[in-house]
């Protein structure tokens, strides 16, 4: 209906006294059906944003994730970056930063952000860091 309303506004403008610098237009703010369309559009955008976040977190490139969403879910558009979420890595493979594991022992983050080298335990179990 909006295109028809625009055409109607343009068609009757020559026969209506429109002040200089003004334009004859329509106001659709009080039409409930159109307000619902806006809410639906916002919900769709929210779902698409969630999909983008999930795909990028899973290691797909941002550009291919956007192409996937714009293509309506065409999986052939997805390209993986080769990087994986930390949650998918074995615990012993994360060797830097808070929560890292060095030599089988959890190490808290240090002031400089580097995990210390593991101490020799001679078979004894080191206490878990808190």
MMTF fields as JSON, N, C-alpha, C and O atoms, coordinates in Angstrom:
{
  "mmtfVersion": "1.0.0",
  "mmtfProducer": "UNKNOWN",
  "numBonds": 519,
  "numAtoms": 520,
  "numGroups": 130,
  "numChains": 1,
  "numModels": 1,
  "chainsPerModel": [1],
  "groupsPerChain": [130],
  "chainIdList": ["A"],
  "bondAtomList": [4, 2, 8, 6, 12, 10, 16, 14, 20, 18, 24, 22, 28, 26, 32, 30, 36, 34, 40, 38, 44, 42, 48, 46, 52, 50, 56, 54, 60, 58, 64, 62, 68, 66, 72, 70, 76, 74, 80, 78, 84, 82, 88, 86, 92, 90, 96, 94, 100, 98, 104, 102, 108, 106, 112, 110, 116, 114, 120, 118, 124, 122, 128, 126, 132, 130, 136, 134, 140, 138, 144, 142, 148, 146, 152, 150, 156, 154, 160, 158, 164, 162, 168, 166, 172, 170, 176, 174, 180, 178, 184, 182, 188, 186, 192, 190, 196, 194, 200, 198, 204, 202, 208, 206, 212, 210, 216, 214, 220, 218, 224, 222, 228, 226, 232, 230, 236, 234, 240, 238, 244, 242, 248, 246, 252, 250, 256, 254, 260, 258, 264, 262, 268, 266, 272, 270, 276, 274, 280, 278, 284, 282, 288, 286, 292, 290, 296, 294, 300, 298, 304, 302, 308, 306, 312, 310, 316, 314, 320, 318, 324, 322, 328, 326, 332, 330, 336, 334, 340, 338, 344, 342, 348, 346, 352, 350, 356, 354, 360, 358, 364, 362, 368, 366, 372, 370, 376, 374, 380, 378, 384, 382, 388, 386, 392, 390, 396, 394, 400, 398, 404, 402, 408, 406, 412, 410, 416, 414, 420, 418, 424, 422, 428, 426, 432, 430, 436, 434, 440, 438, 444, 442, 448, 446, 452, 450, 456, 454, 460, 458, 464, 462, 468, 466, 472, 470, 476, 474, 480, 478, 484, 482, 488, 486, 492, 490, 496, 494, 500, 498, 504, 502, 508, 506, 512, 510, 516, 514],
  "bondOrderList": [1, 1, 1, 1, 1, 1, 1, 1, 1, 1, 1, 1, 1, 1, 1, 1, 1, 1, 1, 1, 1, 1, 1, 1, 1, 1, 1, 1, 1, 1, 1, 1, 1, 1, 1, 1, 1, 1, 1, 1, 1, 1, 1, 1, 1, 1, 1, 1, 1, 1, 1, 1, 1, 1, 1, 1, 1, 1, 1, 1, 1, 1, 1, 1, 1, 1, 1, 1, 1, 1, 1, 1, 1, 1, 1, 1, 1, 1, 1, 1, 1, 1, 1, 1, 1, 1, 1, 1, 1, 1, 1, 1, 1, 1, 1, 1, 1, 1, 1, 1, 1, 1, 1, 1, 1, 1, 1, 1, 1, 1, 1, 1, 1, 1, 1, 1, 1, 1, 1, 1, 1, 1, 1, 1, 1, 1, 1, 1, 1],
  "groupList": [{"groupName": "UNK", "atomNameList": ["N", "CA", "C", "O"], "elementList": ["N", "C", "C", "O"], "formalChargeList": [0, 0, 0, 0], "bondAtomList": [1, 0, 2, 1, 3, 2], "bondOrderList": [1, 1, 2], "singleLetterCode": "X", "chemCompType": "L-PEPTIDE LINKING"}],
  "groupTypeList": [0, 0, 0, 0, 0, 0, 0, 0, 0, 0, 0, 0, 0, 0, 0, 0, 0, 0, 0, 0, 0, 0, 0, 0, 0, 0, 0, 0, 0, 0, 0, 0, 0, 0, 0, 0, 0, 0, 0, 0, 0, 0, 0, 0, 0, 0, 0, 0, 0, 0, 0, 0, 0, 0, 0, 0, 0, 0, 0, 0, 0, 0, 0, 0, 0, 0, 0, 0, 0, 0, 0, 0, 0, 0, 0, 0, 0, 0, 0, 0, 0, 0, 0, 0, 0, 0, 0, 0, 0, 0, 0, 0, 0, 0, 0, 0, 0, 0, 0, 0, 0, 0, 0, 0, 0, 0, 0, 0, 0, 0, 0, 0, 0, 0, 0, 0, 0, 0, 0, 0, 0, 0, 0, 0, 0, 0, 0, 0, 0, 0],
  "groupIdList": [1, 2, 3, 4, 5, 6, 7, 8, 9, 10, 11, 12, 13, 14, 15, 16, 17, 18, 19, 20, 21, 22, 23, 24, 25, 26, 27, 28, 29, 30, 31, 32, 33, 34, 35, 36, 37, 38, 39, 40, 41, 42, 43, 44, 45, 46, 47, 48, 49, 50, 51, 52, 53, 54, 55, 56, 57, 58, 59, 60, 61, 62, 63, 64, 65, 66, 67, 68, 69, 70, 71, 72, 73, 74, 75, 76, 77, 78, 79, 80, 81, 82, 83, 84, 85, 86, 87, 88, 89, 90, 91, 92, 93, 94, 95, 96, 97, 98, 99, 100, 101, 102, 103, 104, 105, 106, 107, 108, 109, 110, 111, 112, 113, 114, 115, 116, 117, 118, 119, 120, 121, 122, 123, 124, 125, 126, 127, 128, 129, 130],
  "secStructList": [7, 2, 2, 2, 2, 2, 2, 2, 2, 2, 2, 2, 4, 4, 4, 1, 7, 7, 7, 6, 6, 7, 7, 7, 7, 7, 7, 7, 6, 6, 7, 2, 2, 2, 2, 2, 2, 2, 2, 2, 2, 2, 2, 2, 2, 2, 2, 2, 2, 2, 2, 2, 2, 2, 2, 2, 2, 6, 6, 5, 7, 2, 2, 2, 2, 2, 2, 2, 2, 2, 6, 6, 1, 7, 4, 4, 4, 7, 7, 5, 7, 1, 7, 7, 7, 4, 4, 4, 1, 7, 4, 4, 4, 7, 7, 1, 1, 6, 6, 3, 3, 3, 6, 6, 3, 3, 3, 7, 7, 7, 6, 6, 1, 7, 7, 7, 7, 7, 7, 7, 7, 6, 6, 7, 7, 7, 7, 7, 7, 7],
  "xCoordList": [0.808, 0.0, 0.853, 0.433, 2.037, 2.856, 3.146, 3.058, 3.496, 3.713, 2.468, 2.572, 1.299, 0.069, -0.159, -0.58, 0.107, -0.05, 0.915, 0.549, 2.153, 3.122, 2.627, 2.702, 2.123, 1.624, 0.425, 0.312, -0.453, -1.627, -1.205, -1.742, -0.233, 0.248, 0.818, 0.558, 1.589, 2.163, 1.112, 1.238, 0.07, -0.962, -1.843, -2.237, -2.16, -3.055, -2.305, -2.93, -0.986, -0.207, -0.485, -0.55, -0.653, -0.904, -2.257, -2.424, -3.225, -4.548, -4.782, -5.837, -3.808, -3.905, -2.915, -1.804, -3.325, -2.446, -1.372, -1.618, -0.187, 0.931, 1.851, 2.282, 2.165, 3.036, 4.405, 4.879, 5.036, 6.362, 7.363, 7.391, 8.171, 9.181, 8.618, 9.37, 7.308, 6.687, 6.347, 6.389, 6.011, 5.68, 4.445, 4.337, 3.526, 2.336, 2.738, 3.332, 2.411, 2.846, 1.795, 0.818, 1.961, 1.029, 1.722, 2.95, 0.934, 1.464, 0.908, -0.299, 1.797, 1.339, 1.645, 1.584, 1.974, 2.352, 1.215, 1.469, -0.025, -1.151, -1.865, -3.025, -1.192, -1.784, -1.205, -0.046, -1.997, -1.482, -0.831, 0.169, -1.37, -0.807, 0.618, 1.458, 0.897, 2.245, 3.196, 4.382, 2.702, 3.535, 3.944, 5.069, 3.046, 3.372, 4.466, 5.336, 4.431, 5.481, 6.842, 7.843, 6.888, 8.135, 8.649, 9.852, 7.753, 8.137, 8.655, 9.645, 7.985, 8.442, 9.831, 10.682, 10.055, 11.372, 12.448, 13.553, 12.134, 13.107, 13.422, 14.574, 12.412, 12.64, 13.52, 14.404, 13.277, 14.085, 15.531, 16.448, 15.749, 17.108, 17.795, 18.991, 17.061, 17.635, 18.054, 19.121, 17.237, 17.569, 18.785, 19.671, 18.828, 19.969, 21.256, 22.311, 21.182, 22.362, 22.843, 24.049, 21.93, 22.293, 22.951, 23.911, 22.431, 23.021, 24.444, 25.349, 24.644, 25.986, 26.946, 28.072, 26.51, 27.362, 27.747, 28.908, 26.783, 27.049, 28.027, 28.955, 27.829, 28.71, 30.134, 31.097, 30.267, 31.6, 32.291, 33.492, 31.552, 32.13, 32.554, 33.488, 31.872, 32.21, 33.398, 33.85, 33.913, 35.118, 34.908, 35.866, 33.676, 33.45, 33.836, 33.724, 34.289, 34.681, 33.448, 32.341, 33.653, 32.531, 31.859, 30.631, 32.658, 32.081, 31.229, 30.158, 31.698, 30.914, 29.669, 28.647, 29.746, 28.568, 27.494, 26.31, 27.907, 26.962, 26.364, 25.156, 27.184, 26.684, 25.68, 24.681, 25.941, 25.033, 23.67, 22.636, 23.675, 22.417, 21.681, 20.468, 22.411, 21.784, 21.226, 20.255, 21.834, 21.373, 20.255, 19.834, 19.776, 18.662, 19.055, 18.224, 20.313, 20.745, 21.424, 21.358, 22.075, 22.792, 24.144, 25.077, 24.237, 25.449, 26.681, 27.806, 26.491, 27.651, 28.39, 29.523, 27.772, 28.405, 29.403, 30.243, 29.326, 30.173, 31.596, 31.821, 32.551, 33.971, 34.53, 34.353, 35.204, 35.759, 37.129, 37.901, 37.426, 38.691, 39.841, 41.006, 39.518, 40.548, 40.8, 41.565, 40.156, 40.3, 39.059, 37.944, 39.287, 38.196, 38.083, 39.059, 36.909, 36.655, 37.54, 37.867, 37.928, 38.746, 38.029, 38.674, 36.712, 35.952, 36.08, 35.828, 36.461, 36.611, 38.022, 38.278, 38.941, 40.333, 40.534, 39.898, 41.402, 41.738, 42.356, 43.057, 42.105, 42.553, 44.062, 44.521, 44.82, 46.278, 46.822, 48.008, 45.992, 46.503, 46.483, 47.097, 45.797, 45.752, 46.87, 46.802, 47.909, 49.107, 49.362, 50.414, 48.427, 48.622, 47.33, 46.234, 47.476, 46.337, 45.631, 45.985, 44.626, 43.864, 43.218, 42.598, 43.362, 42.767, 43.584, 43.118, 44.809, 45.628, 46.135, 46.154, 46.538, 47.062, 48.48, 48.708, 49.435, 50.824, 51.311, 51.277, 51.757, 52.246, 51.174, 51.479, 49.904, 48.815, 48.318, 47.441, 48.858, 48.459, 47.815, 48.384, 46.625, 45.963, 46.752, 47.146, 46.982, 47.801, 46.978, 46.389, 46.926, 46.215, 47.015, 48.23, 46.347, 47.029, 47.942, 47.586, 49.117, 50.082, 49.925, 49.186, 50.62, 50.563, 50.87, 50.182, 51.877, 52.262, 51.427, 51.617, 50.502, 49.65, 50.272, 49.623, 51.519, 52.177, 52.059, 52.215, 51.789, 51.74, 53.168, 54.004, 53.467, 54.821, 55.113, 54.205, 56.403, 56.8, 56.425, 56.477, 56.049, 55.65, 56.835, 57.963, 56.538, 57.574, 57.678, 56.689, 58.88, 59.072, 58.378, 58.614, 57.529, 56.755, 57.282, 56.84, 58.222, 58.772, 57.682, 57.798, 56.611, 55.547, 54.498, 53.438, 54.738, 53.756, 52.741, 53.086, 51.524, 50.466, 50.538, 50.523, 50.615, 50.653, 49.243, 48.266, 49.12, 47.806, 47.146, 47.813, 45.842, 45.103, 45.061, 44.905, 45.203, 45.159, 43.72, 42.803, 43.521, 42.169, 42.005, 40.923],
  "yCoordList": [-1.201, 0.0, 1.269, 2.298, 1.2, 2.416, 3.019, 4.237, 2.189, 2.789, 3.512, 4.562, 2.939, 3.594, 4.902, 5.887, 4.935, 6.161, 7.228, 8.399, 6.832, 7.796, 8.354, 9.559, 7.469, 7.911, 8.85, 9.854, 8.511, 9.348, 10.735, 11.75, 10.76, 12.047, 12.891, 14.092, 12.271, 13.002, 13.436, 14.496, 12.626, 12.937, 14.105, 14.917, 14.207, 15.285, 16.55, 17.579, 16.482, 17.662, 18.883, 19.989, 18.739, 19.937, 20.602, 21.791, 19.85, 20.448, 20.84, 21.38, 20.573, 20.939, 22.077, 22.077, 23.029, 24.162, 23.688, 23.582, 23.408, 22.956, 24.149, 24.783, 24.472, 25.634, 25.475, 24.355, 26.593, 26.527, 25.814, 26.06, 24.942, 24.197, 22.971, 22.226, 22.741, 21.574, 20.535, 20.799, 19.353, 18.264, 17.56, 17.323, 17.228, 16.48, 15.022, 14.405, 14.483, 13.134, 12.465, 13.109, 11.227, 10.467, 10.075, 10.038, 9.783, 9.391, 8.004, 7.835, 7.022, 5.647, 5.179, 3.982, 6.114, 5.728, 5.109, 4.302, 5.459, 4.963, 3.786, 3.517, 3.093, 1.918, 0.672, 0.332, -0.022, -1.152, -2.253, -2.833, -2.546, -3.623, -3.3, -4.195, -2.025, -1.634, -1.662, -1.944, -1.376, -1.449, -2.894, -3.151, -3.831, -5.249, -5.664, -6.461, -5.136, -5.45, -4.993, -5.681, -3.844, -3.351, -4.265, -4.514, -4.769, -5.687, -7.002, -7.56, -7.479, -8.7, -8.511, -9.396, -7.342, -7.06, -7.034, -7.53, -6.453, -6.404, -7.811, -8.111, -8.673, -10.053, -10.803, -11.566, -10.586, -11.235, -10.771, -11.586, -9.47, -8.956, -9.534, -9.826, -9.701, -10.29, -11.739, -12.161, -12.482, -13.879, -13.932, -14.767, -13.039, -13.017, -12.646, -13.214, -11.706, -11.329, -12.51, -12.734, -13.262, -14.452, -15.503, -16.156, -15.659, -16.605, -16.18, -17.014, -14.893, -14.396, -14.644, -15.093, -14.358, -14.566, -16.043, -16.37, -16.911, -18.351, -18.824, -19.576, -18.391, -18.819, -18.297, -19.034, -17.041, -16.468, -17.127, -17.389, -17.399, -18.094, -19.513, -20.054, -20.111, -21.46, -21.483, -22.556, -20.295, -20.24, -19.873, -19.872, -19.56, -19.151, -17.683, -16.903, -17.313, -15.924, -15.032, -15.451, -13.799, -12.873, -12.601, -12.553, -12.423, -12.138, -13.295, -13.077, -14.528, -15.664, -15.876, -16.346, -15.534, -15.644, -14.652, -14.988, -13.429, -12.436, -12.908, -12.785, -13.443, -13.954, -15.086, -15.179, -15.944, -17.037, -16.494, -16.972, -15.492, -14.925, -14.21, -14.359, -13.439, -12.707, -13.643, -13.302, -14.821, -15.788, -16.672, -17.618, -16.371, -17.138, -18.51, -19.417, -18.678, -19.951, -20.883, -22.103, -20.321, -21.133, -21.553, -20.753, -22.818, -23.302, -23.284, -23.326, -23.223, -23.175, -21.841, -21.727, -20.844, -19.532, -19.51, -18.613, -20.482, -20.478, -20.914, -21.91, -20.159, -20.492, -20.511, -19.558, -21.592, -21.698, -21.044, -21.137, -20.379, -19.661, -20.585, -20.2, -21.801, -22.71, -22.541, -23.302, -21.541, -21.326, -21.864, -21.787, -22.41, -22.999, -22.336, -21.795, -22.379, -21.828, -22.504, -23.683, -21.755, -22.299, -23.463, -24.416, -23.398, -24.46, -25.79, -26.844, -25.759, -26.991, -27.558, -28.647, -26.825, -27.26, -28.151, -27.926, -29.151, -29.937, -29.024, -28.073, -29.3, -28.428, -28.212, -27.11, -29.196, -29.056, -28.221, -27.89, -27.873, -27.124, -25.62, -24.885, -25.139, -23.712, -23.43, -23.855, -22.711, -22.546, -21.119, -20.837, -20.197, -18.808, -18.262, -18.659, -17.35, -16.623, -17.314, -18.424, -16.636, -17.123, -18.471, -18.629, -19.415, -20.73, -21.659, -22.745, -21.256, -22.107, -23.308, -23.301, -24.318, -25.533, -25.731, -25.842, -25.776, -25.983, -27.208, -27.247, -28.19, -29.413, -30.126, -30.782, -30.0, -30.672, -29.933, -30.438, -28.74, -27.98, -26.668, -25.937, -26.372, -25.11, -23.972, -24.041, -22.926, -21.81, -20.533, -20.256, -19.737, -18.462, -17.471, -17.611, -16.49, -15.469, -14.656, -14.349, -14.314, -13.52, -12.056, -11.721, -11.198, -9.767, -9.447, -8.623, -10.073, -9.816, -10.586, -10.413, -11.438, -12.19, -13.491, -14.234, -13.803, -15.022, -16.079, -15.779, -17.29, -18.391, -18.813, -18.887, -19.095, -19.499, -20.902, -21.688, -21.195, -22.535, -23.525, -23.173, -24.747, -25.718, -26.111, -26.273, -26.256, -26.689, -28.205, -28.903, -28.699, -30.154, -30.692, -30.207, -31.684, -32.2, -33.533, -34.01, -34.16, -35.464, -36.466, -37.208, -36.476, -37.439, -36.989, -37.611, -35.931, -35.448, -34.579, -33.871, -34.628, -33.834, -32.409, -32.208, -31.441, -30.04, -29.615, -30.106, -28.723, -28.272, -27.463, -26.753, -27.58, -26.857, -25.378, -25.009, -24.55, -23.099, -22.671, -23.266, -21.649, -21.137, -19.751, -19.175],
  "zCoordList": [0.0, 0.0, 0.0, -0.529, 0.585, 0.66, -0.718, -0.876, -1.73, -3.062, -3.591, -4.224, -3.324, -3.782, -3.037, -3.644, -1.749, -0.971, -1.47, -1.562, -1.794, -2.335, -3.671, -3.914, -4.533, -5.837, -5.675, -6.377, -4.752, -4.508, -4.017, -4.459, -3.095, -2.576, -3.708, -3.782, -4.583, -5.717, -6.715, -7.327, -6.889, -7.883, -7.444, -8.281, -6.157, -5.733, -5.308, -5.051, -5.234, -4.82, -5.694, -5.159, -7.026, -7.844, -7.562, -7.834, -7.021, -6.802, -5.344, -5.01, -4.474, -3.066, -2.811, -3.342, -2.007, -1.693, -0.706, 0.495, -1.236, -0.413, -0.187, -1.151, 1.088, 1.358, 0.684, 0.498, 0.322, -0.31, 0.607, 1.813, 0.036, 0.787, 1.485, 2.113, 1.39, 2.028, 0.961, -0.24, 1.451, 0.539, 1.078, 2.281, 0.204, 0.597, 0.798, -0.086, 1.961, 2.297, 3.15, 3.535, 3.449, 4.281, 5.585, 5.654, 6.611, 7.911, 8.242, 8.413, 8.331, 8.59, 10.018, 10.299, 10.923, 12.288, 13.085, 13.979, 12.79, 13.574, 12.918, 13.228, 12.028, 11.383, 12.054, 11.814, 12.899, 13.69, 12.848, 13.27, 11.687, 10.86, 10.441, 10.352, 10.182, 9.784, 10.971, 10.8, 12.167, 13.369, 13.632, 14.06, 13.38, 13.551, 12.575, 12.926, 11.363, 10.394, 10.907, 10.706, 11.564, 12.133, 13.226, 13.314, 14.06, 15.134, 14.533, 15.005, 13.503, 12.831, 12.233, 12.324, 11.618, 11.029, 12.102, 11.885, 13.269, 14.368, 14.875, 15.189, 14.958, 15.392, 14.384, 14.773, 13.115, 12.08, 12.176, 12.077, 12.368, 12.509, 13.729, 13.687, 14.811, 16.02, 15.778, 16.226, 15.088, 14.768, 13.852, 14.036, 12.864, 11.949, 12.684, 12.402, 13.617, 14.391, 15.23, 15.339, 15.819, 16.581, 15.702, 16.111, 14.5, 13.553, 13.192, 13.157, 12.924, 12.608, 13.759, 13.546, 14.969, 16.144, 16.275, 16.523, 16.111, 16.224, 15.158, 15.457, 13.923, 12.834, 13.013, 12.802, 13.398, 13.588, 14.771, 14.712, 15.847, 17.008, 16.65, 17.241, 15.688, 15.256, 14.302, 13.903, 13.929, 13.114, 11.665, 10.892, 11.265, 9.879, 9.726, 10.672, 8.536, 8.3, 8.377, 8.037, 8.827, 8.978, 7.631, 7.547, 6.584, 5.266, 4.762, 4.195, 4.966, 4.484, 5.34, 4.84, 6.625, 7.49, 7.046, 7.018, 6.697, 6.199, 4.874, 4.666, 3.982, 2.703, 2.93, 2.217, 3.917, 4.262, 4.677, 4.211, 5.555, 6.045, 4.911, 4.764, 4.117, 3.016, 1.947, 1.272, 1.787, 0.784, 1.325, 0.66, 2.519, 3.061, 3.577, 3.61, 3.983, 4.571, 3.578, 3.727, 2.571, 1.584, 2.168, 2.232, 2.594, 3.259, 2.353, 2.851, 1.052, 0.158, 0.27, -0.196, 0.874, 1.045, 2.199, 2.267, 3.108, 4.298, 3.996, 3.308, 4.518, 4.426, 5.837, 6.595, 6.19, 7.537, 7.577, 6.622, 8.694, 8.839, 9.237, 9.146, 9.677, 10.164, 11.651, 12.242, 12.265, 13.704, 14.404, 13.888, 15.596, 16.343, 17.704, 18.224, 18.267, 19.588, 20.62, 20.49, 21.645, 22.727, 23.398, 23.835, 23.483, 24.122, 23.38, 23.964, 22.129, 21.355, 21.421, 20.907, 22.051, 22.132, 23.36, 24.389, 23.269, 24.458, 25.513, 25.169, 26.785, 27.868, 27.84, 28.142, 27.498, 27.528, 26.371, 26.368, 25.392, 24.246, 24.467, 23.694, 25.497, 25.789, 26.775, 27.928, 26.331, 27.157, 27.586, 28.159, 27.327, 27.732, 28.316, 27.92, 29.26, 29.781, 30.924, 31.321, 31.444, 32.585, 32.262, 31.21, 33.143, 32.955, 32.089, 31.746, 31.72, 30.874, 31.668, 32.899, 30.944, 31.55, 31.043, 29.838, 31.973, 31.614, 32.366, 33.596, 31.638, 32.27, 33.081, 34.078, 32.653, 33.351, 34.578, 35.28, 34.86, 36.041, 35.592, 34.781, 36.123, 35.815, 36.433, 37.597, 35.652, 36.101, 36.009, 34.964, 37.105, 37.015, 36.182, 36.042, 35.639, 34.847, 35.757, 36.895, 35.25, 35.998, 35.613, 34.687, 36.325, 36.08, 34.62, 34.018, 34.046, 32.664, 31.661, 30.457, 32.113, 31.214, 30.741, 30.005, 31.138, 30.708, 31.794, 32.977, 31.403, 32.357, 32.682, 31.782, 33.962, 34.312, 33.802, 33.534, 33.673, 33.239, 34.332, 35.511, 33.984, 34.987, 35.868, 35.401, 37.144, 38.085, 38.038, 37.814, 38.252, 38.289, 39.527, 40.634, 39.35, 40.48, 40.972, 42.017, 40.247, 40.634, 40.989, 41.964, 40.175, 40.372, 41.353, 41.426, 42.118, 43.068, 42.347, 41.401, 42.777, 42.157, 42.699, 43.913, 41.827, 42.239, 42.66, 42.096, 43.628, 44.045, 42.937, 42.184, 42.85, 41.81, 42.169, 43.333, 41.158, 41.362, 41.567, 41.001, 42.365, 42.597, 42.089, 42.207]
}
